[in-house]
Amino acid sequence: MNNKTLLGVSKVFALLSVIAATPATAGLISLAAVGMPGFLPPLVEGTDVASIPTASFNPSPTETVVFGATAVNGYLTKGTAAALSTTLIFPLPNSGSAMATADSLDVITPGGGPTGSAGFLDLDFLVSGSNVALLEGSPSIGTSEGASYSALQVCLQDPLEPQSVGCDAGDVSRFDAVEYHGVPVDFEFPIFFGEPIGLHIFMTSITGVTFDSNTVVNFSGSSDFSHTASLDLVRLLDANHQAIADPSLAAESGTIYPFAAGSPPSPPVSVPEPGSIALLVAGGLALCTVRRISRFRSRTGS
């Protein structure tokens, strides 16, 4: 597999129309999309689930492309998976990709410390999943490139700021190795007790390929992190990183977060940032960095 960097793909879908921004409210949004040259299934949007079931199409009578993408979403657990494979006998131009995204926003108010005092919010996740990205060519793959990965991102935002899918900035853990089994990932953020904040948790899985238009190349790719990113422990710490004795999080969503009262925070586990993780967008499917996207249109009737 060629590991040179392709065109970077950020996190969301430009095919969604941008609507007037509103203050942050708790909710879920899930997205699934697939694109190939000459074929563009509709983007699927939901709240707790968005899915393009495994299906296929034929670029020619003797060629097949198989694809699928699914996102399952919750405030404490997320799962995303995307798959794409080709059986071709003619060179194919451009690129293909599949992507699934699960995003949640909750407005939370940390409690247990003196109102207005500084502290820290510590979030411990467990993540499992697997990646495949195989290219086969005859006699070679030429300049074709493929990649598969998943990423978990967490950030805090001012609840009065416009809503967005995912984070404009924040800590990211990316997973591009072959397999992960219960990998602990820690995120920590400064907070003020008694002040509401928006908590974004964002998971995405992507697989894709760019084809050498002069070479017959087949791709088999998947990133399967379905039902496997879970928020395992939450800690509230004071300004000295000491655990709060009686922590609380008042959540707009009603979610009961899993506290570990009195326990010291676990050390952050570093998941390597891949230097060559990227995917070129399939023909007409612009997966790009549009951040100000209306969340939860079903809630507003838009």
C-alpha positions as CSV (number, residue, x, y, z in Angstrom):
1,M,0.0,0.0,0.0
2,N,1.3,3.4,-1.0
3,N,1.4,5.7,2.1
4,K,1.9,9.0,0.5
5,T,-0.4,11.7,1.7
6,L,-3.6,12.2,-0.4
7,L,-5.8,15.2,-0.2
8,G,-6.8,15.7,3.4
9,V,-10.5,15.1,4.3
10,S,-11.6,16.8,7.5
11,K,-14.9,15.7,9.0
12,V,-18.2,16.7,7.5
13,F,-20.2,16.8,4.3
14,A,-20.5,19.9,2.2
15,L,-23.6,18.5,0.6
16,L,-25.6,19.6,3.6
17,S,-27.0,23.1,3.2
18,V,-25.9,25.7,5.8
19,I,-28.8,27.3,7.7
20,A,-28.9,30.2,10.1
21,A,-26.8,29.4,13.2
22,T,-28.6,29.0,16.5
23,P,-27.4,28.7,20.1
24,A,-26.2,25.2,21.1
25,T,-28.8,22.7,22.3
26,A,-28.3,19.1,23.2
27,G,-28.8,16.6,20.4
28,L,-27.4,13.9,18.1
29,I,-26.6,14.0,14.4
30,S,-25.4,11.0,12.3
31,L,-24.3,11.1,8.7
32,A,-23.4,8.5,6.1
33,A,-22.2,9.0,2.5
34,V,-20.5,7.1,-0.4
35,G,-19.2,8.4,-3.7
36,M,-17.7,6.9,-6.8
37,P,-17.1,8.2,-10.3
38,G,-20.4,8.2,-12.1
39,F,-22.3,7.2,-9.0
40,L,-23.5,9.3,-6.1
41,P,-25.9,7.8,-3.6
42,P,-27.9,10.2,-1.5
43,L,-26.3,11.4,1.7
44,V,-28.2,9.9,4.7
45,E,-28.7,12.0,7.8
46,G,-30.2,10.9,11.1
47,T,-30.1,11.4,14.8
48,D,-29.1,8.2,16.6
49,V,-28.6,6.2,13.4
50,A,-27.7,6.9,9.7
51,S,-27.0,4.0,7.4
52,I,-26.3,3.2,3.8
53,P,-26.7,-0.6,3.8
54,T,-24.2,-2.7,2.0
55,A,-25.1,-2.5,-1.7
56,S,-23.4,-2.5,-5.1
57,F,-23.4,-0.9,-8.5
58,N,-21.8,-1.8,-11.9
59,P,-19.6,0.6,-13.7
60,S,-19.9,-1.9,-16.6
61,P,-21.6,-5.3,-17.0
62,T,-18.5,-7.1,-15.8
63,E,-17.4,-4.7,-13.0
64,T,-18.7,-4.2,-9.5
65,V,-18.3,-1.7,-6.7
66,V,-19.5,-2.7,-3.2
67,F,-20.1,0.0,-0.6
68,G,-21.7,0.8,2.8
69,A,-21.6,3.2,5.7
70,T,-23.2,3.2,9.1
71,A,-23.2,5.5,12.1
72,V,-24.8,4.6,15.5
73,N,-24.9,7.5,17.9
74,G,-25.4,8.2,21.6
75,Y,-24.0,10.6,24.3
76,L,-21.9,7.8,25.9
77,T,-21.3,5.5,23.0
78,K,-20.6,5.8,19.3
79,G,-20.0,3.5,16.4
80,T,-19.0,4.3,12.9
81,A,-18.0,2.0,10.0
82,A,-17.4,2.5,6.3
83,A,-16.5,0.1,3.5
84,L,-15.7,0.2,-0.2
85,S,-14.4,-2.4,-2.6
86,T,-14.0,-2.7,-6.4
87,T,-13.7,-5.4,-9.0
88,L,-12.7,-3.6,-12.2
89,I,-11.3,-4.6,-15.6
90,F,-10.9,-1.1,-17.0
91,P,-9.0,1.8,-15.6
92,L,-11.1,4.1,-13.5
93,P,-10.4,7.9,-13.1
94,N,-10.7,10.0,-10.1
95,S,-11.5,8.5,-6.7
96,G,-14.0,6.8,-4.4
97,S,-14.8,7.1,-0.7
98,A,-17.2,6.1,2.0
99,M,-17.7,7.9,5.3
100,A,-19.8,7.7,8.5
101,T,-20.0,10.3,11.2
102,A,-21.6,10.3,14.7
103,D,-21.7,13.6,16.6
104,S,-23.2,14.6,19.9
105,L,-23.6,17.9,21.6
106,D,-24.6,18.2,25.3
107,V,-24.8,21.3,27.4
108,I,-23.4,20.4,30.8
109,T,-22.9,22.3,34.0
110,P,-20.1,20.9,36.3
111,G,-20.9,20.8,40.0
112,G,-19.2,19.8,43.2
113,G,-16.6,22.6,43.4
114,P,-17.1,26.2,44.6
115,T,-19.2,28.1,42.0
116,G,-16.9,30.0,39.6
117,S,-13.8,28.2,40.7
118,A,-11.5,26.6,38.1
119,G,-11.1,22.9,37.6
120,F,-10.8,20.2,35.0
121,L,-13.1,17.8,33.2
122,D,-11.4,14.4,32.5
123,L,-13.0,12.0,30.0
124,D,-11.8,8.4,29.6
125,F,-12.8,6.5,26.5
126,L,-12.3,2.9,25.4
127,V,-12.0,2.4,21.7
128,S,-11.9,-0.8,19.6
129,G,-11.9,-1.3,15.8
130,S,-10.1,-2.4,12.7
131,N,-8.9,-1.0,9.4
132,V,-8.2,-2.5,6.0
133,A,-6.8,-0.8,2.9
134,L,-5.6,-3.1,0.1
135,L,-4.7,-2.1,-3.4
136,E,-4.1,-4.6,-6.2
137,G,-3.0,-3.8,-9.7
138,S,-1.8,-5.5,-12.9
139,P,1.1,-5.3,-13.3
140,S,1.3,-2.6,-10.6
141,I,-0.9,0.0,-8.8
142,G,0.8,2.9,-10.6
143,T,0.1,6.1,-8.7
144,S,-3.0,4.8,-7.0
145,E,-3.3,5.4,-3.3
146,G,-5.8,4.2,-0.6
147,A,-6.3,4.6,3.1
148,S,-8.7,3.8,5.9
149,Y,-9.0,5.3,9.4
150,S,-11.3,6.4,12.2
151,A,-11.0,9.3,14.5
152,L,-12.4,10.4,17.9
153,Q,-12.5,14.1,18.7
154,V,-13.7,15.9,21.8
155,C,-14.0,19.6,22.5
156,L,-15.8,22.1,24.6
157,Q,-17.6,25.2,23.3
158,D,-19.4,28.2,24.6
159,P,-23.1,27.2,24.5
160,L,-24.0,30.6,23.1
161,E,-21.8,30.1,20.0
162,P,-23.4,28.8,16.8
163,Q,-23.8,25.1,16.6
164,S,-21.6,23.0,14.4
165,V,-21.0,19.4,13.4
166,G,-17.8,18.3,15.1
167,C,-15.2,20.6,16.5
168,D,-13.4,23.6,14.9
169,A,-10.6,22.8,17.2
170,G,-9.9,20.2,19.9
171,D,-8.0,17.1,20.8
172,V,-8.1,14.3,18.2
173,S,-7.2,10.7,18.5
174,R,-6.8,8.9,15.1
175,F,-6.8,5.2,14.6
176,D,-5.2,3.9,11.4
177,A,-3.5,0.7,12.5
178,V,-4.9,-2.7,11.6
179,E,-6.6,-3.5,15.0
180,Y,-7.4,-1.8,18.3
181,H,-8.8,-3.7,21.3
182,G,-10.1,-1.6,24.2
183,V,-7.6,1.2,23.7
184,P,-7.9,3.8,26.5
185,V,-8.0,7.4,25.3
186,D,-8.0,10.3,27.7
187,F,-9.2,13.9,27.1
188,E,-8.9,16.7,29.7
189,F,-10.3,20.2,29.5
190,P,-10.3,23.3,31.9
191,I,-13.7,24.2,33.2
192,F,-15.3,26.5,35.8
193,F,-17.7,25.0,38.3
194,G,-21.3,26.2,37.9
195,E,-20.8,27.5,34.4
196,P,-22.6,25.6,31.5
197,I,-20.4,24.4,28.6
198,G,-21.1,22.6,25.4
199,L,-19.6,19.1,25.2
200,H,-18.9,17.8,21.6
201,I,-18.0,14.2,21.1
202,F,-17.4,13.3,17.4
203,M,-16.5,10.0,15.8
204,T,-15.8,9.4,12.1
205,S,-14.7,6.5,9.9
206,I,-13.4,6.9,6.4
207,T,-12.1,4.6,3.7
208,G,-11.1,5.7,0.2
209,V,-8.9,5.4,-2.9
210,T,-7.5,7.6,-5.7
211,F,-7.1,5.7,-8.9
212,D,-4.3,5.8,-11.5
213,S,-6.3,6.4,-14.6
214,N,-3.9,4.5,-16.7
215,T,-3.8,1.3,-14.7
216,V,-6.5,-1.3,-13.7
217,V,-6.5,-1.1,-9.9
218,N,-8.8,-2.8,-7.4
219,F,-9.3,-1.5,-3.8
220,S,-10.6,-3.2,-0.7
221,G,-11.0,-0.9,2.2
222,S,-12.9,-0.6,5.5
223,S,-12.7,1.2,8.8
224,D,-15.0,-0.6,11.3
225,F,-15.3,1.0,14.7
226,S,-19.0,0.2,15.1
227,H,-20.4,0.4,18.6
228,T,-16.9,0.6,20.0
229,A,-16.1,4.1,21.3
230,S,-17.5,4.3,24.8
231,L,-17.2,7.0,27.4
232,D,-16.1,4.8,30.3
233,L,-15.2,7.2,33.1
234,V,-15.7,10.9,33.9
235,R,-13.8,12.8,36.5
236,L,-14.1,16.4,37.8
237,L,-10.9,17.7,39.3
238,D,-10.0,20.9,41.2
239,A,-7.4,23.4,40.0
240,N,-4.7,21.2,41.6
241,H,-5.9,18.1,39.7
242,Q,-7.4,16.6,42.9
243,A,-10.6,14.6,42.5
244,I,-13.8,16.4,43.6
245,A,-15.4,14.5,46.4
246,D,-19.0,14.9,45.3
247,P,-18.9,15.7,41.5
248,S,-22.0,16.3,39.3
249,L,-22.8,17.1,35.8
250,A,-26.2,18.6,35.1
251,A,-26.8,17.6,31.5
252,E,-29.4,19.2,29.2
253,S,-29.8,15.8,27.5
254,G,-30.6,14.0,30.8
255,T,-27.6,11.8,30.3
256,I,-26.2,10.3,33.5
257,Y,-22.4,10.4,33.1
258,P,-20.3,7.6,34.6
259,F,-18.3,9.3,37.4
260,A,-15.4,7.8,39.3
261,A,-15.5,9.9,42.5
262,G,-12.3,10.1,44.4
263,S,-10.2,8.4,41.8
264,P,-7.0,10.0,40.5
265,P,-7.1,10.7,36.7
266,S,-5.5,8.1,34.5
267,P,-2.5,9.3,32.5
268,P,-3.3,10.2,28.9
269,V,-2.7,7.5,26.4
270,S,-1.2,8.8,23.2
271,V,-2.6,7.4,19.9
272,P,-0.2,8.3,17.1
273,E,-1.4,10.9,14.6
274,P,-0.8,9.3,11.2
275,G,1.4,11.5,9.0
276,S,-0.2,10.1,5.9
277,I,-3.9,9.7,6.7
278,A,-6.1,11.3,4.0
279,L,-8.5,10.5,1.3
280,L,-9.3,12.1,-2.0
281,V,-12.9,12.9,-2.4
282,A,-15.0,10.8,-4.8
283,G,-16.4,12.5,-8.0
284,G,-18.9,15.1,-6.9
285,L,-18.9,14.1,-3.2
286,A,-17.2,17.0,-1.5
287,L,-16.2,15.9,2.0
288,C,-14.7,19.1,3.2
289,T,-14.4,21.4,6.2
290,V,-17.8,23.0,6.3
291,R,-18.2,23.5,10.0
292,R,-21.2,25.7,10.4
293,I,-23.9,23.2,9.6
294,S,-27.4,23.1,11.0
295,R,-27.7,20.4,13.6
296,F,-30.9,18.4,14.3
297,R,-33.0,19.9,11.5
298,S,-35.7,17.5,12.5
299,R,-36.0,19.3,15.9
300,T,-36.7,22.6,14.2
301,G,-38.7,21.5,11.3
302,S,-36.3,23.1,8.8
